Amino acid sequence: MDSFEFNKIAGAILGTLMLTMALGLFSGFIFAPNAPAKPGYDLPMAVAEEAAPAAADAPAVPLPVLLAKADVHKGETFAKVCGACHNFPKGAGAKIGPPLWDVVGRPVASVVNFDYSDALKKKGGNWTLADINQFITNPKAYAPGTKMGFAGEANPEKRADIVDYLHTLSDSPQPLPAP
């Protein structure tokens, strides 16, 4: 191969690389992504303390009444957020949080080989529908010092749907309380 052919091949390769680099720079100017001011995603925040008095003015609907109107299918949809940390199927092990199969009626902090926070270990008793409702309303208020990072669900209808769905996760679900 003589030097002229070598120069043609080298020129073609270098020209292709320069064209590729130029297209990359040009497309970077056209399609420049907007970098967020704060990296990451916003997580649900706890209800502001100023908003709490306004909510206290409205009469609270009792849980049995909310459960009578609850929709299990909506609850399953709302509980998908919980699926990031918890497993729902029977026999599924723990993730970041304990499995939620058969949680209603189960002793608090009782899943074997799961490292619960001291706050939940001290709670004692069994998980009732009312306890689960209180816990998902504001986990930090229910068990101060809990490891659960979920800020809570303020909407009572959504909570009732979730509690109703969790109630169905059992081979023999306990009956719902009468409204």
C-alpha positions, 0 to 999 in steps of 0.5 A, a space after each residue: 500500500 502506498 502512502 497516498 492510499 494510506 492518507 486517503 484511509 486515514 483522512 476518511 477515518 479522521 473526517 468521520 470522527 470529526 463529523 461525529 464530534 461536530 454532530 454531537 456538539 451541534 445536537 447538544 446545543 439544540 437539545 440541551 437538557 435542563 438540569 434540576 436546581 436540586 437533584 433527586 425527586 420530591 417525596 411526600 411530605 408530612 402534613 404541615 402543622 399549620 394545616 392541622 388545625 383547619 383539618 381538625 375543624 371538620 368532623 372526622 368520619 369514623 373508620 368503620 363508615 369509611 371502610 363501608 365505602 372503601 374500594 379494594 381495587 382502588 386500595 390495591 392501586 394506592 398501595 402500589 406506593 407501598 410495594 417499593 418497600 413491602 411485599 404483598 404476596 403470600 410467602 414473599 419475604 421482606 424487602 426494606 419493610 416487612 411483608 404485608 400478607 396477613 398483617 391484620 391481626 398479626 402481632 406488631 413487629 413479629 416478622 422473623 429475621 426482620 430488624 424492626 425499629 425499637 419504637 415498633 418493638 415497644 408498641 406491642 399488641 396486634 395490628 388492628 384496622 384502626 392501628 394500621 389506619 393510624 400508622 399510615 396516617 403518620 408513621 412518625 406520630 404513631 411510633 416516634 423513632 420508626 424507621 419507616 420513611 413514608 410521610 403518611 397519607 392525609 386523605 381518609 378515603 384513600 387510607 380506608 381503601 388501602 386498609 380495606 385492601 390490606 384486610 383482604 391479604 389473608 387466607 381468612 380475612 377478618 370481618 370489617 367492623 359494622 358502620 
